[in-house]
Amino acid sequence: MEPEDARELADVVLDRFAEVDEVDDSTLDAEVRSVFYTLEAKKMLSFRRVEYTREDGDKRRAFYWKLRPEAFHGEVTVPVQDMDADVYSSLPPTAWRHAG
């Protein structure tokens, strides 16, 4: 990921948490929710689920996202793919055999 893209992504996430400890999942658009799921898989966000019953008896679940502060202490190393590297040259010769 390019540094500019990473900064933009971080800004989107931090904007959602600007003045709150938790973000209601129902307020997120699909793109931001997708980012939150990715960050949850990387252990940078967590969520809690609340089950409740509406007045009409319908059972519902609400989800709330939370930053995991322990994930942000110290330096974070993110592997970066070298876009100039020839990925094909790194494949073994057997990868080029056609099984047919």
C-alpha angles and dihedrals in degrees: 000000000000115000091241091054091048091052092049091050092048090050091053092051095044091048089059091053096039098119104004138070093215134033121215108234092217090066094059126096118227096262095051091044089054090052090049091053090051092050090047089055088052089052093244095114133032132190139208127210125218121194119205140164120235122223090262090057095254112142116226140177127219123197126207124192123215133186115242102225093193088066091062101052115107128359120329117213117204119186113239122204114230102237091197094056118106101238092186093061089058092060118098117248090250090066089070096056116106115223106205 
